[in-house]
C-alpha cells in the first residue's frame, strides 16, 4: 500500500510543480497583456488571473499536502493497515466523484465562453470569452490528470 500511495502522491507532486511553472508563465503572459496588449488581450486578464491562482495556488497546495499524505499513510499503515486502507478508499472515492462533477462545471464554463464569444460586440468581451474558454480548458486538463491518477490509486487500493 505504501508503494501505491507514494506513486500516486509523487505523480500529484510532479503535476503540482508543472502547475506552478504554468502559473508563473500565465502571470508573465498577463503582465505582458496588461502592458502591451490590445483590447482582446486585456479582456483576457481576469480569466488569466484565475488561471494564475488555480495553477499557483493548487499546484503549491498539492506539493505540500501530498508529501504529508505519504508520511501520514506510512505511519498509519504500521499502526493499523485496515483502518488506513479503508480511510484512503473513502477519501479517494470522494475525490474521484468530485473530479467527475468538475468535468460538468468546466464544460459548462467553456460553453458559456463560446456563447459570449459569438454574442460579444466588443473585442474586450471577445477576449474575456476566449479567456473563459482557456480557463475551462486548463481546469479540465488539470482535473483529468488528477482524476486519472486517483482512479489508478483507487483500483490498487481495492485490490489489496
C-alpha positions in Angstrom: 0.0 0.0 0.0 2.8 2.4 0.8 4.2 1.8 -2.7 0.9 2.8 -4.2 0.4 5.9 -2.1 3.9 7.0 -2.8 3.5 6.6 -6.6 0.2 8.5 -6.6 1.4 11.3 -4.3 4.7 11.7 -6.3 2.6 12.0 -9.5 0.5 14.7 -7.9 3.6 16.5 -6.6 5.1 16.4 -10.1 1.9 17.8 -11.5 2.0 20.5 -8.8 5.4 21.6 -10.0 4.2 21.7 -13.6 1.2 23.7 -12.5 3.4 26.2 -10.6 5.5 26.7 -13.7 2.4 27.2 -15.8 1.1 29.7 -13.2 4.3 31.7 -13.5 4.1 31.6 -17.3 0.4 32.7 -17.1 1.4 35.5 -14.8 4.1 36.7 -17.2 1.6 36.5 -20.1 -1.0 38.5 -18.1 1.6 41.2 -17.3 2.6 41.3 -21.0 -1.1 41.6 -21.9 -1.6 44.4 -19.4 1.4 46.4 -20.6 1.4 45.8 -24.4 -1.9 44.1 -25.3 -4.8 45.3 -27.3 -8.5 45.1 -26.2 -8.8 41.4 -26.7 -5.7 40.6 -24.5 -7.0 43.0 -21.8 -10.3 41.2 -21.9 -8.5 38.0 -21.0 -6.8 39.5 -17.9 -9.4 38.3 -15.3 -9.6 34.7 -16.6 -5.8 34.7 -16.8 -5.6 35.9 -13.2 -7.9 33.0 -12.3 -5.5 30.6 -14.2 -2.6 32.0 -12.2 -4.5 31.5 -8.9 -5.5 27.9 -9.8 -2.2 26.8 -11.1 -0.1 28.6 -8.5 -2.4 28.0 -5.5 -3.5 24.5 -6.2 0.0 23.5 -7.5 1.6 24.7 -4.3 -1.1 23.1 -2.2 -0.5 19.7 -3.9 3.2 19.9 -3.3 2.8 20.5 0.4 -0.3 18.3 1.1 0.6 15.2 -0.9 4.0 14.9 0.7 2.2 14.9 4.1 -0.1 12.2 3.0 2.8 9.9 2.3 4.1 10.3 5.8 0.6 10.0 7.3 -0.3 6.9 5.4 3.1 5.3 6.1 2.7 5.9 9.8 -0.9 4.8 10.0 -0.2 1.7 7.9 2.3 0.5 10.5 -0.3 1.0 13.3 -3.5 -0.4 11.6 -3.3 -1.2 7.9 -7.0 -2.0 7.5 -8.2 1.3 9.1 -5.9 3.4 7.0 -6.7 1.4 3.8 -10.5 2.0 4.4 -9.9 5.7 5.1 -7.9 6.1 1.9 -10.5 4.3 -0.1 -13.2 6.6 1.2 -11.1 9.7 0.6 -10.0 8.8 -2.9 -13.6 7.7 -3.8 -14.8 11.2 -2.8 -12.0 12.9 -4.8 -13.0 10.8 -7.9 -16.6 11.9 -7.5 -15.5 15.5 -7.2 -13.4 15.3 -10.4 -16.3 13.8 -12.3 -18.5 16.6 -11.2 -15.9 19.2 -12.1 -15.9 18.0 -15.7 -19.5 19.2 -16.0 -18.5 22.6 -14.5 -15.6 23.0 -16.9 -17.7 22.0 -19.9 -20.5 24.5 -18.8 -17.9 27.2 -18.4 -16.5 26.5 -21.9 -20.0 26.6 -23.3 -20.6 30.0 -21.7 -17.3 31.2 -23.2 -18.4 30.1 -26.7 -21.8 31.7 -26.3 -20.2 35.0 -25.1 -17.7 34.8 -28.0 -20.5 34.7 -30.6 -22.7 37.3 -28.9 -19.9 39.7 -27.9 -20.0 43.1 -29.6 -16.6 44.4 -28.5 -13.1 43.0 -28.6 -12.9 43.2 -24.8 -15.8 40.8 -24.4 -14.4 38.5 -27.1 -11.1 38.4 -25.2 -12.9 37.7 -22.0 -14.8 34.8 -23.7 -11.5 33.4 -25.0 -10.1 33.7 -21.6 -13.1 31.8 -20.1 -12.6 29.1 -22.7 -8.8 28.9 -21.8 -9.7 28.8 -18.1 -12.1 25.9 -18.7 -9.6 24.0 -20.8 -6.9 24.5 -18.1 -9.2 23.2 -15.4 -10.4 20.3 -17.5 -6.8 19.2 -18.3 -5.6 19.6 -14.7 -8.6 17.7 -13.2 -8.4 14.9 -15.7 -4.8 14.2 -15.0 -5.5 14.2 -11.3 -8.6 12.0 -11.8 -6.7 9.5 -13.9 -4.0 9.0 -11.2 -6.7 8.9 -8.5 -8.6 6.1 -10.3 -5.4 4.0 -10.7 -4.6 4.5 -7.0 -8.2 3.6 -6.0 -8.1 0.4 -8.1 -4.8 -0.6 -6.5 -6.3 0.0 -3.0 -9.4 -2.0 -3.8 -7.2 -5.0 -4.9 -5.3 -5.1 -1.6 
